[in-house]
């Protein structure tokens, strides 16, 4: 259980980093009309919450 919570935390942190880079690219795009459909800010916030919660569970069990 401990290893799985740590891997969930690492995966969610990696997704957070990817979503922040994608959101930065979306904010700095050349074509203003090419918005896209992915809610990168929401994905980043949700993945940060999952990373923090799973890290807390991992630390509590360890």
PQR file with spaces between the fields and no chain letter, atoms N, CA, C, O and H, PARSE charges and radii, in Angstrom:
ATOM       1  N    UNK     1       0.827   -1.199    0.000 -0.4000 1.5000
ATOM       2  CA   UNK     1       0.000    0.000    0.000 -0.0000 2.0000
ATOM       3  C    UNK     1       0.866    1.256    0.000  0.5500 1.7000
ATOM       4  O    UNK     1       0.518    2.253   -0.633 -0.5500 1.4000
ATOM       5  N    UNK     2       2.004    1.208    0.715 -0.4000 1.5000
ATOM       6  CA   UNK     2       2.849    2.394    0.802 -0.0000 2.0000
ATOM       7  C    UNK     2       3.470    2.741   -0.543  0.5500 1.7000
ATOM       8  O    UNK     2       3.531    3.911   -0.921 -0.5500 1.4000
ATOM       9  H    UNK     2       2.287    0.398    1.229  0.4000 1.0000
ATOM      10  N    UNK     3       3.929    1.729   -1.260 -0.4000 1.5000
ATOM      11  CA   UNK     3       4.564    1.985   -2.545 -0.0000 2.0000
ATOM      12  C    UNK     3       3.539    2.498   -3.543  0.5500 1.7000
ATOM      13  O    UNK     3       3.853    3.365   -4.359 -0.5500 1.4000
ATOM      14  H    UNK     3       3.880    0.778   -0.952  0.4000 1.0000
ATOM      15  N    UNK     4       2.324    1.978   -3.489 -0.4000 1.5000
ATOM      16  CA   UNK     4       1.310    2.423   -4.438 -0.0000 2.0000
ATOM      17  C    UNK     4       0.916    3.878   -4.175  0.5500 1.7000
ATOM      18  O    UNK     4       0.691    4.625   -5.127 -0.5500 1.4000
ATOM      19  H    UNK     4       2.070    1.275   -2.825  0.4000 1.0000
ATOM      20  N    UNK     5       0.827    4.294   -2.927 -0.4000 1.5000
ATOM      21  CA   UNK     5       0.495    5.688   -2.634 -0.0000 2.0000
ATOM      22  C    UNK     5       1.623    6.621   -3.068  0.5500 1.7000
ATOM      23  O    UNK     5       1.369    7.735   -3.528 -0.5500 1.4000
ATOM      24  H    UNK     5       1.009    3.686   -2.153  0.4000 1.0000
ATOM      25  N    UNK     6       2.848    6.174   -2.925 -0.4000 1.5000
ATOM      26  CA   UNK     6       3.974    6.982   -3.377 -0.0000 2.0000
ATOM      27  C    UNK     6       3.976    7.108   -4.895  0.5500 1.7000
ATOM      28  O    UNK     6       4.250    8.183   -5.428 -0.5500 1.4000
ATOM      29  H    UNK     6       3.054    5.270   -2.551  0.4000 1.0000
ATOM      30  N    UNK     7       3.674    6.021   -5.591 -0.4000 1.5000
ATOM      31  CA   UNK     7       3.645    6.085   -7.054 -0.0000 2.0000
ATOM      32  C    UNK     7       2.481    6.930   -7.547  0.5500 1.7000
ATOM      33  O    UNK     7       2.612    7.611   -8.564 -0.5500 1.4000
ATOM      34  H    UNK     7       3.452    5.148   -5.158  0.4000 1.0000
ATOM      35  N    UNK     8       1.351    6.906   -6.857 -0.4000 1.5000
ATOM      36  CA   UNK     8       0.231    7.776   -7.211 -0.0000 2.0000
ATOM      37  C    UNK     8       0.629    9.233   -7.020  0.5500 1.7000
ATOM      38  O    UNK     8       0.311   10.081   -7.855 -0.5500 1.4000
ATOM      39  H    UNK     8       1.244    6.353   -6.031  0.4000 1.0000
ATOM      40  N    UNK     9       1.310    9.521   -5.944 -0.4000 1.5000
ATOM      41  CA   UNK     9       1.754   10.886   -5.677 -0.0000 2.0000
ATOM      42  C    UNK     9       2.749   11.375   -6.726  0.5500 1.7000
ATOM      43  O    UNK     9       2.656   12.515   -7.182 -0.5500 1.4000
ATOM      44  H    UNK     9       1.568    8.833   -5.266  0.4000 1.0000
ATOM      45  N    UNK    10       3.682   10.537   -7.106 -0.4000 1.5000
ATOM      46  CA   UNK    10       4.672   10.917   -8.121 -0.0000 2.0000
ATOM      47  C    UNK    10       3.997   11.105   -9.476  0.5500 1.7000
ATOM      48  O    UNK    10       4.313   12.048  -10.201 -0.5500 1.4000
ATOM      49  H    UNK    10       3.757    9.612   -6.736  0.4000 1.0000
ATOM      50  N    UNK    11       3.074   10.219   -9.818 -0.4000 1.5000
ATOM      51  CA   UNK    11       2.361   10.347  -11.085 -0.0000 2.0000
ATOM      52  C    UNK    11       1.510   11.602  -11.147  0.5500 1.7000
ATOM      53  O    UNK    11       1.465   12.274  -12.177 -0.5500 1.4000
ATOM      54  H    UNK    11       2.817    9.453   -9.228  0.4000 1.0000
ATOM      55  N    UNK    12       0.834   11.921  -10.047 -0.4000 1.5000
ATOM      56  CA   UNK    12       0.006   13.126  -10.007 -0.0000 2.0000
ATOM      57  C    UNK    12       0.873   14.384  -10.054  0.5500 1.7000
ATOM      58  O    UNK    12       0.477   15.385  -10.651 -0.5500 1.4000
ATOM      59  H    UNK    12       0.871   11.375   -9.210  0.4000 1.0000
ATOM      60  N    UNK    13       2.036   14.342   -9.439 -0.4000 1.5000
ATOM      61  CA   UNK    13       2.944   15.489   -9.498 -0.0000 2.0000
ATOM      62  C    UNK    13       3.480   15.685  -10.916  0.5500 1.7000
ATOM      63  O    UNK    13       3.648   16.818  -11.367 -0.5500 1.4000
ATOM      64  H    UNK    13       2.358   13.529   -8.954  0.4000 1.0000
ATOM      65  N    UNK    14       3.748   14.584  -11.615 -0.4000 1.5000
ATOM      66  CA   UNK    14       4.194   14.689  -13.003 -0.0000 2.0000
ATOM      67  C    UNK    14       3.079   15.246  -13.886  0.5500 1.7000
ATOM      68  O    UNK    14       3.335   16.068  -14.767 -0.5500 1.4000
ATOM      69  H    UNK    14       3.612   13.664  -11.249  0.4000 1.0000
ATOM      70  N    UNK    15       1.852   14.805  -13.656 -0.4000 1.5000
ATOM      71  CA   UNK    15       0.722   15.347  -14.401 -0.0000 2.0000
ATOM      72  C    UNK    15       0.528   16.828  -14.100  0.5500 1.7000
ATOM      73  O    UNK    15       0.179   17.596  -14.997 -0.5500 1.4000
ATOM      74  H    UNK    15       1.644   14.138  -12.941  0.4000 1.0000
ATOM      75  N    UNK    16       0.745   17.238  -12.871 -0.4000 1.5000
ATOM      76  CA   UNK    16       0.671   18.651  -12.515 -0.0000 2.0000
ATOM      77  C    UNK    16       1.680   19.466  -13.313  0.5500 1.7000
ATOM      78  O    UNK    16       1.344   20.520  -13.853 -0.5500 1.4000
ATOM      79  H    UNK    16       1.028   16.614  -12.142  0.4000 1.0000
ATOM      80  N    UNK    17       2.909   18.983  -13.388 -0.4000 1.5000
ATOM      81  CA   UNK    17       3.932   19.683  -14.154 -0.0000 2.0000
ATOM      82  C    UNK    17       3.584   19.778  -15.630  0.5500 1.7000
ATOM      83  O    UNK    17       3.764   20.829  -16.245 -0.5500 1.4000
ATOM      84  H    UNK    17       3.181   18.126  -12.949  0.4000 1.0000
ATOM      85  N    UNK    18       3.091   18.693  -16.198 -0.4000 1.5000
ATOM      86  CA   UNK    18       2.694   18.697  -17.609 -0.0000 2.0000
ATOM      87  C    UNK    18       1.542   19.663  -17.854  0.5500 1.7000
ATOM      88  O    UNK    18       1.545   20.388  -18.849 -0.5500 1.4000
ATOM      89  H    UNK    18       2.945   17.840  -15.698  0.4000 1.0000
ATOM      90  N    UNK    19       0.553   19.680  -16.954 -0.4000 1.5000
ATOM      91  CA   UNK    19      -0.597   20.565  -17.120 -0.0000 2.0000
ATOM      92  C    UNK    19      -0.200   22.027  -16.979  0.5500 1.7000
ATOM      93  O    UNK    19      -0.749   22.882  -17.674 -0.5500 1.4000
ATOM      94  H    UNK    19       0.552   19.091  -16.146  0.4000 1.0000
ATOM      95  N    UNK    20       0.733   22.326  -16.102 -0.4000 1.5000
ATOM      96  CA   UNK    20       1.197   23.711  -15.970 -0.0000 2.0000
ATOM      97  C    UNK    20       1.940   24.178  -17.217  0.5500 1.7000
ATOM      98  O    UNK    20       1.782   25.322  -17.643 -0.5500 1.4000
ATOM      99  H    UNK    20       1.179   21.631  -15.538  0.4000 1.0000
ATOM     100  N    UNK    21       2.746   23.302  -17.798 -0.4000 1.5000
ATOM     101  CA   UNK    21       3.444   23.655  -19.037 -0.0000 2.0000
ATOM     102  C    UNK    21       2.437   23.858  -20.164  0.5500 1.7000
ATOM     103  O    UNK    21       2.558   24.805  -20.941 -0.5500 1.4000
ATOM     104  H    UNK    21       2.874   22.373  -17.451  0.4000 1.0000
ATOM     105  N    UNK    22       1.445   22.974  -20.257 -0.4000 1.5000
ATOM     106  CA   UNK    22       0.427   23.109  -21.299 -0.0000 2.0000
ATOM     107  C    UNK    22      -0.400   24.380  -21.109  0.5500 1.7000
ATOM     108  O    UNK    22      -0.758   25.037  -22.086 -0.5500 1.4000
ATOM     109  H    UNK    22       1.347   22.205  -19.626  0.4000 1.0000
ATOM     110  N    UNK    23      -0.704   24.727  -19.869 -0.4000 1.5000
ATOM     111  CA   UNK    23      -1.458   25.955  -19.614 -0.0000 2.0000
ATOM     112  C    UNK    23      -0.617   27.182  -19.949  0.5500 1.7000
ATOM     113  O    UNK    23      -1.145   28.164  -20.472 -0.5500 1.4000
ATOM     114  H    UNK    23      -0.414   24.193  -19.075  0.4000 1.0000
ATOM     115  N    UNK    24       0.668   27.143  -19.660 -0.4000 1.5000
ATOM     116  CA   UNK    24       1.555   28.250  -20.013 -0.0000 2.0000
ATOM     117  C    UNK    24       1.617   28.423  -21.531  0.5500 1.7000
ATOM     118  O    UNK    24       1.579   29.544  -22.038 -0.5500 1.4000
ATOM     119  H    UNK    24       1.097   26.346  -19.236  0.4000 1.0000
ATOM     120  N    UNK    25       1.715   27.293  -22.255 -0.4000 1.5000
ATOM     121  CA   UNK    25       1.738   27.360  -23.715 -0.0000 2.0000
ATOM     122  C    UNK    25       0.419   27.907  -24.257  0.5500 1.7000
ATOM     123  O    UNK    25       0.405   28.633  -25.251 -0.5500 1.4000
ATOM     124  H    UNK    25       1.746   26.382  -21.843  0.4000 1.0000
ATOM     125  N    UNK    26      -0.681   27.559  -23.603 -0.4000 1.5000
ATOM     126  CA   UNK    26      -1.983   28.049  -24.059 -0.0000 2.0000
ATOM     127  C    UNK    26      -2.112   29.549  -23.823  0.5500 1.7000
ATOM     128  O    UNK    26      -2.659   30.260  -24.665 -0.5500 1.4000
ATOM     129  H    UNK    26      -0.669   26.970  -22.796  0.4000 1.0000
ATOM     130  N    UNK    27      -1.618   30.034  -22.698 -0.4000 1.5000
ATOM     131  CA   UNK    27      -1.689   31.464  -22.414 -0.0000 2.0000
ATOM     132  C    UNK    27      -0.792   32.289  -23.335  0.5500 1.7000
ATOM     133  O    UNK    27      -1.088   33.456  -23.595 -0.5500 1.4000
ATOM     134  H    UNK    27      -1.174   29.456  -22.014  0.4000 1.0000
ATOM     135  N    UNK    28       0.290   31.708  -23.827 -0.4000 1.5000
ATOM     136  CA   UNK    28       1.249   32.423  -24.666 -0.0000 2.0000
ATOM     137  C    UNK    28       1.177   32.006  -26.132  0.5500 1.7000
ATOM     138  O    UNK    28       2.198   31.990  -26.819 -0.5500 1.4000
ATOM     139  H    UNK    28       0.530   30.760  -23.616  0.4000 1.0000
ATOM     140  N    UNK    29       0.007   31.675  -26.608 -0.4000 1.5000
ATOM     141  CA   UNK    29      -0.141   31.225  -27.994 -0.0000 2.0000
ATOM     142  C    UNK    29      -0.156   32.423  -28.948  0.5500 1.7000
ATOM     143  O    UNK    29      -0.482   33.541  -28.549 -0.5500 1.4000
ATOM     144  H    UNK    29      -0.822   31.688  -26.050  0.4000 1.0000
ATOM     145  N    UNK    30       0.195   32.177  -30.197 -0.4000 1.5000
ATOM     146  CA   UNK    30       0.211   33.232  -31.207 -0.0000 2.0000
ATOM     147  C    UNK    30      -1.184   33.503  -31.739  0.5500 1.7000
ATOM     148  O    UNK    30      -1.592   34.658  -31.868 -0.5500 1.4000
ATOM     149  H    UNK    30       0.459   31.268  -30.521  0.4000 1.0000
ATOM     150  N    UNK    31      -1.918   32.439  -32.051 -0.4000 1.5000
ATOM     151  CA   UNK    31      -3.258   32.587  -32.616 -0.0000 2.0000
ATOM     152  C    UNK    31      -4.270   32.650  -31.473  0.5500 1.7000
ATOM     153  O    UNK    31      -4.513   31.649  -30.799 -0.5500 1.4000
ATOM     154  H    UNK    31      -1.586   31.501  -31.947  0.4000 1.0000
ATOM     155  N    UNK    32      -4.850   33.814  -31.260 -0.4000 1.5000
ATOM     156  CA   UNK    32      -5.764   34.026  -30.140 -0.0000 2.0000
ATOM     157  C    UNK    32      -7.034   33.189  -30.283  0.5500 1.7000
ATOM     158  O    UNK    32      -7.638   32.809  -29.280 -0.5500 1.4000
ATOM     159  H    UNK    32      -4.652   34.627  -31.808  0.4000 1.0000
ATOM     160  N    UNK    33      -7.442   32.901  -31.512 -0.4000 1.5000
ATOM     161  CA   UNK    33      -8.668   32.144  -31.735 -0.0000 2.0000
ATOM     162  C    UNK    33      -8.486   30.644  -31.540  0.5500 1.7000
ATOM     163  O    UNK    33      -9.478   29.923  -31.438 -0.5500 1.4000
ATOM     164  H    UNK    33      -6.952   33.211  -32.327  0.4000 1.0000
ATOM     165  N    UNK    34      -7.272   30.159  -31.484 -0.4000 1.5000
ATOM     166  CA   UNK    34      -7.012   28.737  -31.320 -0.0000 2.0000
ATOM     167  C    UNK    34      -6.916   28.410  -29.825  0.5500 1.7000
ATOM     168  O    UNK    34      -5.821   28.288  -29.275 -0.5500 1.4000
ATOM     169  H    UNK    34      -6.465   30.745  -31.567  0.4000 1.0000
ATOM     170  N    UNK    35      -8.063   28.274  -29.187 -0.4000 1.5000
ATOM     171  CA   UNK    35      -8.102   28.146  -27.733 -0.0000 2.0000
ATOM     172  C    UNK    35      -7.834   26.719  -27.265  0.5500 1.7000
ATOM     173  O    UNK    35      -7.075   26.518  -26.317 -0.5500 1.4000
ATOM     174  H    UNK    35      -8.953   28.373  -29.634  0.4000 1.0000
ATOM     175  N    UNK    36      -8.435   25.739  -27.903 -0.4000 1.5000
ATOM     176  CA   UNK    36      -8.331   24.364  -27.449 -0.0000 2.0000
ATOM     177  C    UNK    36      -9.491   24.013  -26.548  0.5500 1.7000
ATOM     178  O    UNK    36     -10.347   24.856  -26.278 -0.5500 1.4000
ATOM     179  H    UNK    36      -9.051   25.903  -28.673  0.4000 1.0000
ATOM     180  N    UNK    37      -9.531   22.782  -26.082 -0.4000 1.5000
ATOM     181  CA   UNK    37     -10.669   22.349  -25.286 -0.0000 2.0000
ATOM     182  C    UNK    37     -10.291   21.730  -23.950  0.5500 1.7000
ATOM     183  O    UNK    37     -11.178   21.371  -23.175 -0.5500 1.4000
ATOM     184  H    UNK    37      -8.836   22.098  -26.301  0.4000 1.0000
ATOM     185  N    UNK    38      -9.017   21.596  -23.660 -0.4000 1.5000
ATOM     186  CA   UNK    38      -8.604   20.973  -22.404 -0.0000 2.0000
ATOM     187  C    UNK    38      -8.558   22.013  -21.281  0.5500 1.7000
ATOM     188  O    UNK    38      -7.949   23.070  -21.448 -0.5500 1.4000
ATOM     189  H    UNK    38      -8.296   21.888  -24.289  0.4000 1.0000
ATOM     190  N    UNK    39      -9.189   21.730  -20.151 -0.4000 1.5000
ATOM     191  CA   UNK    39      -9.133   22.657  -19.007 -0.0000 2.0000
ATOM     192  C    UNK    39      -7.857   22.437  -18.193  0.5500 1.7000
ATOM     193  O    UNK    39      -7.895   21.820  -17.129 -0.5500 1.4000
ATOM     194  H    UNK    39      -9.684   20.872  -20.016  0.4000 1.0000
ATOM     195  N    UNK    40      -6.741   22.939  -18.692 -0.4000 1.5000
ATOM     196  CA   UNK    40      -5.445   22.644  -18.085 -0.0000 2.0000
ATOM     197  C    UNK    40      -5.340   23.161  -16.654  0.5500 1.7000
ATOM     198  O    UNK    40      -4.691   22.523  -15.826 -0.5500 1.4000
ATOM     199  H    UNK    40      -6.710   23.440  -19.557  0.4000 1.0000
ATOM     200  N    UNK    41      -5.953   24.286  -16.343 -0.4000 1.5000
ATOM     201  CA   UNK    41      -5.881   24.817  -14.983 -0.0000 2.0000
ATOM     202  C    UNK    41      -6.596   23.871  -14.012  0.5500 1.7000
ATOM     203  O    UNK    41      -6.088   23.595  -12.925 -0.5500 1.4000
ATOM     204  H    UNK    41      -6.481   24.804  -17.016  0.4000 1.0000
ATOM     205  N    UNK    42      -7.760   23.381  -14.400 -0.4000 1.5000
ATOM     206  CA   UNK    42      -8.494   22.444  -13.548 -0.0000 2.0000
ATOM     207  C    UNK    42      -7.769   21.120  -13.386  0.5500 1.7000
ATOM     208  O    UNK    42      -7.765   20.537  -12.302 -0.5500 1.4000
ATOM     209  H    UNK    42      -8.173   23.605  -15.283  0.4000 1.0000
ATOM     210  N    UNK    43      -7.157   20.646  -14.461 -0.4000 1.5000
ATOM     211  CA   UNK    43      -6.377   19.407  -14.382 -0.0000 2.0000
ATOM     212  C    UNK    43      -5.189   19.592  -13.448  0.5500 1.7000
ATOM     213  O    UNK    43      -4.867   18.697  -12.666 -0.5500 1.4000
ATOM     214  H    UNK    43      -7.160   21.120  -15.342  0.4000 1.0000
ATOM     215  N    UNK    44      -4.541   20.742  -13.524 -0.4000 1.5000
ATOM     216  CA   UNK    44      -3.395   21.013  -12.649 -0.0000 2.0000
ATOM     217  C    UNK    44      -3.822   21.075  -11.185  0.5500 1.7000
ATOM     218  O    UNK    44      -3.146   20.525  -10.316 -0.5500 1.4000
ATOM     219  H    UNK    44      -4.802   21.469  -14.159  0.4000 1.0000
ATOM     220  N    UNK    45      -4.929   21.736  -10.915 -0.4000 1.5000
ATOM     221  CA   UNK    45      -5.392   21.836   -9.522 -0.0000 2.0000
ATOM     222  C    UNK    45      -5.820   20.476   -8.967  0.5500 1.7000
ATOM     223  O    UNK    45      -5.512   20.147   -7.822 -0.5500 1.4000
ATOM     224  H    UNK    45      -5.478   22.182  -11.621  0.4000 1.0000
ATOM     225  N    UNK    46      -6.526   19.693   -9.774 -0.4000 1.5000
ATOM     226  CA   UNK    46      -6.961   18.369   -9.314 -0.0000 2.0000
ATOM     227  C    UNK    46      -5.769   17.444   -9.089  0.5500 1.7000
ATOM     228  O    UNK    46      -5.742   16.695   -8.112 -0.5500 1.4000
ATOM     229  H    UNK    46      -6.776   19.961  -10.704  0.4000 1.0000
ATOM     230  N    UNK    47      -4.790   17.488   -9.979 -0.4000 1.5000
ATOM     231  CA   UNK    47      -3.629   16.620   -9.806 -0.0000 2.0000
ATOM     232  C    UNK    47      -2.769   17.055   -8.624  0.5500 1.7000
ATOM     233  O    UNK    47      -2.158   16.211   -7.968 -0.5500 1.4000
ATOM     234  H    UNK    47      -4.811   18.096  -10.772  0.4000 1.0000
ATOM     235  N    UNK    48      -2.711   18.344   -8.341 -0.4000 1.5000
ATOM     236  CA   UNK    48      -1.981   18.802   -7.156 -0.0000 2.0000
ATOM     237  C    UNK    48      -2.673   18.320   -5.883  0.5500 1.7000
ATOM     238  O    UNK    48      -2.013   17.926   -4.921 -0.5500 1.4000
ATOM     239  H    UNK    48      -3.207   19.030   -8.874  0.4000 1.0000
ATOM     240  N    UNK    49      -3.997   18.354   -5.882 -0.4000 1.5000
ATOM     241  CA   UNK    49      -4.737   17.876   -4.711 -0.0000 2.0000
ATOM     242  C    UNK    49      -4.525   16.374   -4.509  0.5500 1.7000
ATOM     243  O    UNK    49      -4.338   15.916   -3.382 -0.5500 1.4000
ATOM     244  H    UNK    49      -4.533   18.675   -6.663  0.4000 1.0000
ATOM     245  N    UNK    50      -4.555   15.613   -5.599 -0.4000 1.5000
ATOM     246  CA   UNK    50      -4.330   14.164   -5.504 -0.0000 2.0000
ATOM     247  C    UNK    50      -2.909   13.878   -5.035  0.5500 1.7000
ATOM     248  O    UNK    50      -2.699   12.983   -4.217 -0.5500 1.4000
ATOM     249  H    UNK    50      -4.706   15.984   -6.515  0.4000 1.0000
ATOM     250  N    UNK    51      -1.939   14.620   -5.536 -0.4000 1.5000
ATOM     251  CA   UNK    51      -0.545   14.409   -5.135 -0.0000 2.0000
ATOM     252  C    UNK    51      -0.353   14.697   -3.645  0.5500 1.7000
ATOM     253  O    UNK    51       0.320   13.939   -2.947 -0.5500 1.4000
ATOM     254  H    UNK    51      -2.109   15.347   -6.201  0.4000 1.0000
ATOM     255  N    UNK    52      -0.934   15.774   -3.166 -0.4000 1.5000
ATOM     256  CA   UNK    52      -0.787   16.110   -1.746 -0.0000 2.0000
ATOM     257  C    UNK    52      -1.509   15.105   -0.852  0.5500 1.7000
ATOM     258  O    UNK    52      -0.980   14.697    0.182 -0.5500 1.4000
ATOM     259  H    UNK    52      -1.481   16.390   -3.733  0.4000 1.0000
ATOM     260  N    UNK    53      -2.704   14.711   -1.247 -0.4000 1.5000
ATOM     261  CA   UNK    53      -3.472   13.763   -0.432 -0.0000 2.0000
ATOM     262  C    UNK    53      -2.803   12.392   -0.394  0.5500 1.7000
ATOM     263  O    UNK    53      -2.717   11.776    0.668 -0.5500 1.4000
ATOM     264  H    UNK    53      -3.134   15.043   -2.087  0.4000 1.0000
ATOM     265  N    UNK    54      -2.336   11.915   -1.529 -0.4000 1.5000
ATOM     266  CA   UNK    54      -1.692   10.600   -1.538 -0.0000 2.0000
ATOM     267  C    UNK    54      -0.344   10.631   -0.822  0.5500 1.7000
ATOM     268  O    UNK    54       0.051    9.636   -0.214 -0.5500 1.4000
ATOM     269  H    UNK    54      -2.406   12.415   -2.392  0.4000 1.0000
ATOM     270  N    UNK    55       0.367   11.756   -0.884 -0.4000 1.5000
ATOM     271  CA   UNK    55       1.616   11.869   -0.125 -0.0000 2.0000
ATOM     272  C    UNK    55       1.336   11.882    1.375  0.5500 1.7000
ATOM     273  O    UNK    55       2.102   11.315    2.155 -0.5500 1.4000
ATOM     274  H    UNK    55       0.047   12.564   -1.378  0.4000 1.0000
ATOM     275  N    UNK    56       0.249   12.522    1.780 -0.4000 1.5000
ATOM     276  CA   UNK    56      -0.102   12.538    3.197 -0.0000 2.0000
ATOM     277  C    UNK    56      -0.484   11.136    3.687  0.5500 1.7000
ATOM     278  O    UNK    56      -0.122   10.738    4.794 -0.5500 1.4000
ATOM     279  H    UNK    56      -0.373   12.983    1.147  0.4000 1.0000
ATOM     280  N    UNK    57      -1.210   10.401    2.860 -0.4000 1.5000
ATOM     281  CA   UNK    57      -1.562    9.019    3.226 -0.0000 2.0000
ATOM     282  C    UNK    57      -0.318    8.155    3.286  0.5500 1.7000
ATOM     283  O    UNK    57      -0.173    7.323    4.182 -0.5500 1.4000
ATOM     284  H    UNK    57      -1.504   10.724    1.960  0.4000 1.0000
ATOM     285  N    UNK    58       0.581    8.352    2.327 -0.4000 1.5000
ATOM     286  CA   UNK    58       1.826    7.583    2.320 -0.0000 2.0000
ATOM     287  C    UNK    58       2.663    7.879    3.564  0.5500 1.7000
ATOM     288  O    UNK    58       3.213    6.957    4.166 -0.5500 1.4000
ATOM     289  H    UNK    58       0.463    9.028    1.599  0.4000 1.0000
ATOM     290  N    UNK    59       2.766    9.137    3.953 -0.4000 1.5000
ATOM     291  CA   UNK    59       3.539    9.483    5.141 -0.0000 2.0000
ATOM     292  C    UNK    59       2.876    8.996    6.421  0.5500 1.7000
ATOM     293  O    UNK    59       3.564    8.624    7.371 -0.5500 1.4000
ATOM     294  H    UNK    59       2.319    9.886    3.464  0.4000 1.0000
ATOM     295  N    UNK    60       1.554    8.996    6.456 -0.4000 1.5000
ATOM     296  CA   UNK    60       0.844    8.564    7.660 -0.0000 2.0000
ATOM     297  C    UNK    60       1.008    7.062    7.892  0.5500 1.7000
ATOM     298  O    UNK    60       1.070    6.614    9.037 -0.5500 1.4000
ATOM     299  H    UNK    60       0.995    9.298    5.684  0.4000 1.0000
ATOM     300  N    UNK    61       1.077    6.292    6.823 -0.4000 1.5000
ATOM     301  CA   UNK    61       1.196    4.840    6.961 -0.0000 2.0000
ATOM     302  C    UNK    61       2.637    4.395    7.172  0.5500 1.7000
ATOM     303  O    UNK    61       2.882    3.280    7.631 -0.5500 1.4000
ATOM     304  H    UNK    61       1.026    6.656    5.893  0.4000 1.0000
ATOM     305  N    UNK    62       3.578    5.250    6.843 -0.4000 1.5000
ATOM     306  CA   UNK    62       4.990    4.853    6.898 -0.0000 2.0000
ATOM     307  C    UNK    62       5.571    4.967    8.221  0.5500 1.7000
ATOM     308  O    UNK    62       6.751    4.666    8.405 -0.5500 1.4000
ATOM     309  H    UNK    62       3.379    6.156    6.470  0.4000 1.0000
